[in-house]
Amino acid sequence: MKKISFLALAAVLCLCSCDKDEDPVICDTSSTDYSKGAYVVNEGAFQGNNASITFYDKSASAYESVFSTVNGTDLGDVAQSMAIGADQGYIVVNNSFKVEVVNLATFERVATIVDPTIDYPRFMVEADDNSMYLSNGSFAGSVIIIDKDDHSISGSIPVGGGPEKLVKVGDQVVVANSGGWGLDSTISVIDVASETVTNTIELSHRPIDMELDNDNRLWVLCSGATLFDADWNVIGNSMAQIHEVDVASGNVIHTVDIGVEGDHPSSIAFDEVTELIWVVNGGLHTLDTNDPNAGWTEISTTTYNSIDYNSGTGDMWATEVPDFTSANSVSILDGNGTVVSTFQAGIAPRQVVFRD
């Protein structure tokens, strides 16, 4: 059981817990600095309006529902993701069709970005010093350009269907086009300076997650698709695959099958020390980026929802598969996939973002 650290006298209170089985303890947040630590994005239940952010600080204390605690209002319905740009956090709330912008030091709301063009927001990335990119769309998709100074929408770039994860690669931003409610098999390469798509690279069904390795090589997880006939009867599945892509040339360097037909892995993360890609496919598997043709290795049979790498500590953070009715946990794993510690987050954690 980890020790709870108590701060100064209470002004604004939150729940602070360090173990899933431990009763919540009231902790003071009046002097809490939220600018360095881990931010757990808790999706919440669909139409439950109970999305939340859990903050995990350097002293191993977990503060639940920090957005609503600090701002006195609910975050919204279905928190999809969070991104960091300079000293601000951008929380994408999918079913509330908005982005909440917070000051990372205090977690006070800076702005709420709402616009008719934001109808299916997914992920964000810092494009340059002036703008953030937001992927948007359940079918035909776009990347919405948001000004960092006044949080206005300054433009939109058409991409593929159902755009998801965004990754900055040099002066370009790569977009994974999953298809959304349809089907896509491409990634779009955007030149940030001209705000145009300069290349569309064909991969396999449903690109959903991407990671850059230490050599700036891009690895793309394509989760595969369930295939239907004209009457919507299931007739099979396409294979899930991981592709190594040279973004500059547009060439696909390696393609590796993941699992067996019918597997649809949900998340990948890159370990900067071992240079392994971790894959959530029910259990946990690793793929050596220096020898991808050797295939993957199973390291844990525990079922997880997502995986993220903390470069500051060199460990992996895996979220529990949610039941969408009660608080779920996040586990911190060592390089062998062994659970080092576990703490309680909110309902349906789906992503962990880190800031050192």
PATORLO-612825 format. One record per residue (C-alpha): residue in one letter; z, x, y. Coordinates in Angstrom, 2 decimals, decimal comma. Example, Ala and Ser with C-alpha at 12.3 -4.5 7.8 and 13.67 -1.06 7.14 Angstrom:
BEGIN
SITE   code         z         x         y
SITE      A      7,80     12,30     -4,50
SITE      S      7,14     13,67     -1,06
***
This chain:
BEGIN
SITE   code         z         x         y
SITE      M      0,00      0,00      0,00
SITE      K     -1,01      1,48      3,36
SITE      K      1,43      1,58      6,24
SITE      I      0,79     -0,79      9,14
SITE      S      0,85      0,80     12,59
SITE      F      2,46     -1,28     15,34
SITE      L      1,35     -0,90     18,91
SITE      A      3,15     -1,75     22,17
SITE      L      4,58     -5,11     23,25
SITE      A      2,46     -8,17     22,45
SITE      A      0,14     -9,73     24,97
SITE      V     -2,77    -10,83     22,84
SITE      L     -2,07    -11,24     19,15
SITE      C     -4,24    -10,89     16,08
SITE      L     -3,78    -10,71     12,34
SITE      C     -3,51     -7,17     11,06
SITE      S     -3,57     -6,57      7,32
SITE      C     -4,07     -3,58      5,09
SITE      D     -4,30     -5,07      1,64
SITE      K     -5,94     -8,23      0,37
SITE      D     -2,79     -9,31     -1,47
SITE      E     -0,46     -8,57      1,43
SITE      D      0,80    -11,30      3,76
SITE      P     -0,74    -10,97      7,24
SITE      V      1,44     -9,24      9,82
SITE      I      1,31    -10,08     13,52
SITE      C      0,13     -7,02     15,45
SITE      D     -0,16     -6,39     19,16
SITE      T     -3,61     -5,81     20,63
SITE      S     -2,70     -5,48     24,31
SITE      S     -3,43     -1,75     24,32
SITE      T     -5,86     -1,56     21,39
SITE      D     -8,95      0,57     21,96
SITE      Y    -11,78     -0,93     19,94
SITE      S    -14,31      1,75     20,86
SITE      K    -13,84      3,94     17,77
SITE      G    -13,55      2,71     14,21
SITE      A    -15,32      0,30     11,87
SITE      Y    -16,60     -3,18     12,71
SITE      V    -16,94     -5,59      9,78
SITE      V    -19,42     -8,40     10,41
SITE      N    -18,12    -11,51      8,66
SITE      E    -20,86    -14,09      8,23
SITE      G    -18,58    -17,08      7,72
SITE      A    -19,63    -20,31      6,04
SITE      F    -22,93    -21,89      7,05
SITE      Q    -22,24    -24,51      9,76
SITE      G    -18,55    -23,65      9,52
SITE      N    -18,46    -21,98     12,95
SITE      N    -16,07    -19,39     11,49
SITE      A    -17,99    -16,14     11,82
SITE      S    -15,81    -13,23     12,88
SITE      I    -15,49     -9,49     13,41
SITE      T    -12,78     -7,43     11,71
SITE      F    -11,91     -4,13     13,40
SITE      Y    -10,57     -1,25     11,27
SITE      D     -9,06      1,54     13,34
SITE      K     -8,38      5,23     12,74
SITE      S     -4,84      4,53     11,57
SITE      A     -6,13      2,33      8,72
SITE      S     -5,09     -0,98     10,29
SITE      A     -7,43     -3,96     10,04
SITE      Y     -7,48     -6,43     12,94
SITE      E     -8,99     -9,79     12,06
SITE      S    -11,08    -12,06     14,29
SITE      V    -11,03     -9,67     17,25
SITE      F    -13,78    -11,46     19,19
SITE      S    -12,01    -14,83     19,19
SITE      T     -8,60    -13,21     19,74
SITE      V     -9,69    -11,26     22,79
SITE      N    -12,00    -13,87     24,31
SITE      G    -10,20    -17,06     23,35
SITE      T    -13,32    -18,64     21,87
SITE      D    -15,07    -18,77     18,50
SITE      L    -17,80    -16,24     17,79
SITE      G    -20,13    -18,91     16,39
SITE      D    -22,01    -19,86     13,25
SITE      V    -23,23    -17,16     10,82
SITE      A    -22,74    -13,63     12,16
SITE      Q    -25,78    -11,77     10,88
SITE      S    -25,34     -8,21     12,13
SITE      M    -24,00     -5,93     14,84
SITE      A    -25,54     -3,01     16,70
SITE      I    -24,21     -0,49     19,18
SITE      G    -25,92      0,55     22,40
SITE      A    -24,04      3,02     24,63
SITE      D    -20,59      1,48     25,24
SITE      Q    -21,49     -2,06     24,25
SITE      G    -21,63     -3,96     20,98
SITE      Y    -24,32     -6,54     20,25
SITE      I    -23,33     -9,22     17,73
SITE      V    -26,22    -11,29     16,37
SITE      V    -25,11    -14,84     15,53
SITE      N    -27,96    -16,30     13,52
SITE      N    -27,29    -20,03     13,32
SITE      S    -25,96    -20,17     16,87
SITE      F    -29,24    -18,61     18,03
SITE      K    -27,59    -16,07     20,29
SITE      V    -26,40    -12,51     20,79
SITE      E    -22,87    -11,86     22,02
SITE      V    -22,50     -8,63     24,02
SITE      V    -19,03     -7,06     24,16
SITE      N    -17,39     -4,10     25,82
SITE      L    -16,51     -1,85     22,89
SITE      A    -13,29     -0,55     24,44
SITE      T    -11,76     -3,98     25,06
SITE      F    -14,02     -6,26     23,00
SITE      E    -14,25     -8,55     26,01
SITE      R    -17,47    -10,55     26,28
SITE      V    -19,95     -9,01     28,72
SITE      A    -22,78    -11,49     28,23
SITE      T    -24,14    -14,17     25,91
SITE      I    -27,88    -13,91     25,36
SITE      V    -29,43    -17,33     24,68
SITE      D    -33,11    -18,13     25,05
SITE      P    -35,60    -20,56     23,45
SITE      T    -37,46    -17,59     21,98
SITE      I    -34,36    -16,61     19,99
SITE      D    -34,67    -19,09     17,12
SITE      Y    -33,89    -16,96     14,04
SITE      P    -32,22    -13,69     15,15
SITE      R    -31,49    -11,05     12,52
SITE      F    -30,92     -7,38     13,43
SITE      M    -30,84     -5,13     16,48
SITE      V    -31,34     -1,46     17,29
SITE      E    -31,16      0,62     20,45
SITE      A    -34,81      1,38     21,27
SITE      D    -34,22      3,67     24,25
SITE      D    -31,86      4,11     27,21
SITE      N    -33,07      0,87     28,76
SITE      S    -33,63     -1,60     25,93
SITE      M    -32,41     -3,09     22,68
SITE      Y    -34,79     -4,55     20,07
SITE      L    -33,94     -7,78     18,22
SITE      S    -35,83     -8,91     15,10
SITE      N    -36,46    -12,65     15,11
SITE      G    -38,33    -15,27     13,07
SITE      S    -38,10    -17,10      9,75
SITE      F    -41,90    -17,06      9,21
SITE      A    -44,19    -15,36     11,73
SITE      G    -41,91    -12,84     13,37
SITE      S    -41,41    -10,89     16,55
SITE      V    -39,25     -8,17     18,03
SITE      I    -37,60     -9,36     21,23
SITE      I    -36,99     -6,74     23,93
SITE      I    -33,63     -7,04     25,70
SITE      D    -32,79     -5,16     28,89
SITE      K    -29,51     -3,28     28,51
SITE      D    -28,55     -3,53     32,19
SITE      D    -28,80     -7,27     32,83
SITE      H    -29,25     -8,50     29,22
SITE      S    -32,43    -10,36     30,10
SITE      I    -35,41    -10,70     27,75
SITE      S    -38,20     -8,52     29,09
SITE      G    -40,82     -9,03     26,39
SITE      S    -41,74     -9,73     22,78
SITE      I    -43,77     -7,82     20,20
SITE      P    -45,47     -9,73     17,32
SITE      V    -44,72     -8,21     13,89
SITE      G    -44,86     -9,47     10,30
SITE      G    -43,16    -12,46      8,69
SITE      G    -39,39    -12,71      8,57
SITE      P    -38,51     -9,38     10,23
SITE      E    -35,15     -7,97      9,17
SITE      K    -33,74     -4,43      9,49
SITE      L    -34,84     -2,17     12,35
SITE      V    -34,66      1,65     12,27
SITE      K    -35,33      4,08     15,11
SITE      V    -37,54      6,99     13,98
SITE      G    -38,19      9,41     16,82
SITE      D    -39,98      7,50     19,58
SITE      Q    -40,80      4,62     17,26
SITE      V    -38,98      1,63     15,79
SITE      V    -39,81      0,52     12,25
SITE      V    -39,42     -3,15     11,29
SITE      A    -38,94     -4,41      7,72
SITE      N    -40,96     -7,63      7,32
SITE      S    -39,32     -9,54      4,47
SITE      G    -41,35    -12,72      4,85
SITE      G    -38,31    -14,86      5,67
SITE      W    -38,98    -18,29      4,18
SITE      G    -42,45    -17,06      3,27
SITE      L    -43,54    -13,72      1,78
SITE      D    -44,43    -10,38      3,33
SITE      S    -44,81     -6,84      2,00
SITE      T    -45,16     -4,75      5,14
SITE      I    -43,31     -2,65      7,66
SITE      S    -44,42     -2,56     11,29
SITE      V    -44,30      0,63     13,37
SITE      I    -43,67      0,04     17,08
SITE      D    -44,32      2,66     19,75
SITE      V    -41,40      2,19     22,15
SITE      A    -43,21      3,60     25,20
SITE      S    -46,13      1,16     24,98
SITE      E    -44,17     -1,66     23,28
SITE      T    -46,99     -2,20     20,79
SITE      V    -47,39     -2,08     17,01
SITE      T    -49,33      1,09     16,20
SITE      N    -49,36      0,78     12,41
SITE      T    -48,66     -1,76      9,67
SITE      I    -47,85     -0,17      6,32
SITE      E    -48,28     -2,13      3,08
SITE      L    -45,47     -1,72      0,54
SITE      S    -44,24     -4,23     -2,06
SITE      H    -42,63     -7,66     -1,84
SITE      R    -39,81     -8,28      0,62
SITE      P    -38,84     -5,12      2,53
SITE      I    -35,25     -5,91      3,55
SITE      D    -33,34     -2,66      4,14
SITE      M    -34,18      0,85      5,31
SITE      E    -32,44      4,21      5,66
SITE      L    -33,34      7,56      7,21
SITE      D    -32,40     10,69      5,26
SITE      N    -31,38     14,08      6,65
SITE      D    -35,04     15,12      7,01
SITE      N    -35,97     11,94      8,91
SITE      R    -37,77     10,54      5,88
SITE      L    -37,71      6,76      5,73
SITE      W    -36,61      4,98      2,53
SITE      V    -37,40      1,28      2,28
SITE      L    -35,83     -1,18     -0,16
SITE      C    -38,20     -3,96     -1,23
SITE      S    -36,11     -6,51     -3,11
SITE      G    -38,99     -8,14     -4,99
SITE      A    -39,89    -11,81     -4,95
SITE      T    -39,44    -14,83     -7,18
SITE      L    -42,95    -16,11     -7,94
SITE      F    -43,87    -19,80     -8,16
SITE      D    -46,89    -21,81     -9,25
SITE      A    -48,50    -24,58     -7,18
SITE      D    -45,80    -27,04     -8,31
SITE      W    -42,98    -24,65     -7,38
SITE      N    -42,12    -23,78    -10,97
SITE      V    -40,81    -20,23    -11,39
SITE      I    -43,44    -18,15    -13,19
SITE      G    -41,93    -14,69    -12,82
SITE      N    -40,67    -12,03    -10,46
SITE      S    -42,19     -8,99     -8,82
SITE      M    -40,38     -5,69     -9,31
SITE      A    -37,90     -4,44     -6,78
SITE      Q    -38,87     -0,99     -5,50
SITE      I    -37,77      1,77     -3,15
SITE      H    -40,49      3,54     -1,19
SITE      E    -40,37      6,85      0,65
SITE      V    -42,58      6,56      3,74
SITE      D    -43,92      9,18      6,12
SITE      V    -43,84      7,13      9,31
SITE      A    -45,99      9,57     11,29
SITE      S    -48,93      9,42      8,88
SITE      G    -48,26      5,99      7,39
SITE      N    -48,42      7,46      3,88
SITE      V    -46,22      6,26      1,03
SITE      I    -44,84      9,42     -0,61
SITE      H    -42,86      7,96     -3,51
SITE      T    -42,47      4,53     -5,11
SITE      V    -39,63      3,95     -7,57
SITE      D    -39,00      0,78     -9,60
SITE      I    -35,44     -0,50     -9,28
SITE      G    -33,80     -2,29    -12,20
SITE      V    -35,78     -4,73    -14,29
SITE      E    -37,95     -7,73    -13,49
SITE      G    -35,74    -10,41    -11,99
SITE      D    -33,39     -7,98    -10,26
SITE      H    -33,25     -8,40     -6,49
SITE      P    -31,08     -5,63     -4,98
SITE      S    -29,52     -6,52     -1,64
SITE      S    -28,56     -3,34      0,19
SITE      I    -28,94      0,45      0,39
SITE      A    -27,09      3,25      2,17
SITE      F    -27,78      6,99      2,47
SITE      D    -25,05      9,55      1,75
SITE      E    -25,66     12,46      4,14
SITE      V    -23,62     14,91      2,03
SITE      T    -25,00     14,32     -1,46
SITE      E    -28,41     13,09     -0,22
SITE      L    -28,19     10,13     -2,58
SITE      I    -29,27      6,60     -1,78
SITE      W    -26,74      4,05     -2,96
SITE      V    -28,18      0,74     -4,13
SITE      V    -26,37     -2,58     -4,52
SITE      N    -27,92     -4,34     -7,49
SITE      G    -24,98     -6,26     -8,82
SITE      G    -23,19     -2,99     -9,53
SITE      L    -23,75      0,30     -7,71
SITE      H    -26,52      2,79     -8,47
SITE      T    -27,64      6,04     -6,86
SITE      L    -31,09      7,54     -6,35
SITE      D    -31,58     11,24     -5,58
SITE      T    -33,88     11,55     -2,55
SITE      N    -34,80     15,07     -3,65
SITE      D    -35,86     13,87     -7,12
SITE      P    -36,62     10,16     -6,86
SITE      N    -38,87     10,13     -9,92
SITE      A    -35,80     10,82    -12,07
SITE      G    -34,80      7,21    -11,45
SITE      W    -31,41      5,83    -10,59
SITE      T    -27,95      6,28    -12,07
SITE      E    -25,35      3,55    -12,45
SITE      I    -21,99      4,61    -11,01
SITE      S    -20,09      1,32    -10,92
SITE      T    -20,35     -2,05    -12,64
SITE      T    -18,29     -3,77     -9,95
SITE      T    -20,34     -6,41     -8,17
SITE      Y    -20,67     -5,98     -4,40
SITE      N    -22,52     -7,73     -1,58
SITE      S    -23,51     -4,79      0,65
SITE      I    -23,01     -1,05      1,10
SITE      D    -22,72      1,09      4,27
SITE      Y    -22,08      4,80      4,80
SITE      N    -19,45      6,11      7,21
SITE      S    -20,82      9,44      8,45
SITE      G    -17,53     10,22     10,20
SITE      T    -15,51     10,21      6,98
SITE      G    -18,21     10,70      4,34
SITE      D    -17,31      7,62      2,31
SITE      M    -18,99      4,35      1,37
SITE      W    -17,81      0,91      2,41
SITE      A    -18,70     -1,96      0,07
SITE      T    -18,19     -5,65      0,81
SITE      E    -16,99     -8,17     -1,75
SITE      V    -19,33    -10,92     -2,94
SITE      P    -18,24    -13,93     -0,86
SITE      D    -17,25    -17,42     -1,91
SITE      F    -17,74    -18,64      1,70
SITE      T    -14,40    -20,47      1,69
SITE      S    -11,75    -17,75      1,92
SITE      A    -11,27    -14,27      3,33
SITE      N    -12,97    -11,50      1,38
SITE      S    -12,30     -7,79      1,06
SITE      V    -13,95     -4,49      1,94
SITE      S    -13,50     -1,50     -0,37
SITE      I    -13,72      2,14      0,69
SITE      L    -15,26      4,30     -2,05
SITE      D    -15,42      8,02     -2,67
SITE      G    -18,58      9,86     -3,67
SITE      N    -18,10      8,90     -7,32
SITE      G    -17,92      5,19     -6,61
SITE      T    -14,16      5,05     -7,14
SITE      V    -12,24      2,66     -4,90
SITE      V     -9,90      4,60     -2,60
SITE      S     -8,55      1,64     -0,64
SITE      T     -9,22     -2,03      0,03
SITE      F     -8,48     -4,23      3,03
SITE      Q     -8,94     -7,88      3,87
SITE      A    -11,71     -8,91      6,24
SITE      G    -12,98    -12,38      7,14
SITE      I    -15,12    -14,92      5,31
SITE      A    -18,27    -13,43      3,78
SITE      P    -18,41     -9,85      5,10
SITE      R    -22,02     -8,65      5,09
SITE      Q    -22,21     -5,42      7,13
SITE      V    -19,98     -2,61      8,38
SITE      V    -20,90     -0,67     11,53
SITE      F    -19,19      2,61     12,47
SITE      R    -18,51      4,44     15,72
SITE      D    -16,70      7,79     15,82
***
